[in-house]
């Protein structure tokens, strides 16, 4: 970090910061995330400007002979990183079993660090970090969409007399390739029926999002009065 940066050096830092915030922000905007282009660019610029201000104040660092206060300029970027936790937490939403905004929160934290690099004059480090970040956001998303992943769902079936038994339902689940992680039953003597609840786990590709075929078979069975299928999802 230069003790006395020239204005052309500061202009270069800000230009690279704007470029970094824009490129990362475009990725968030095109995916419809709440923290899009403007938010990402402002966060990156704020971090860079704070680091530039720290750089300009380096000559005042330390403890003057007439003062009891020691000036620690590095608390400014550290405060910026701590404050990003509040903004990042505000982008994470939970809707039932679906979690949204985790990647957006991580992206805001990332552009903050990139802004600190550019603002502090570490142009090569900031450029390499930006390149790696763009590869992660654009290229690895293509890879992530093609990786098989663990899936979870809750099946609740109400079985009456003359219909399939709890054991029959469990066999259909196992034949379909699903694993029963936990199960429970509730007997209703007045209605003469059984409510079977199963927590299921299986592994499938990202494009295999349709409910298993055995569910349609169960709905057509006599004695099955109610069937509930609740998948648990995770979005970034």
Helices and strands as residue ranges (DSSP letters): H 7-30, H 37-56, G 58-60, H 74-90, E 93-95, E 98-100, H 102-119, H 123-134, I 135-139, H 140-144, E 149-160, H 166-175, E 179-188, E 193-204, H 214-219, E 224-232
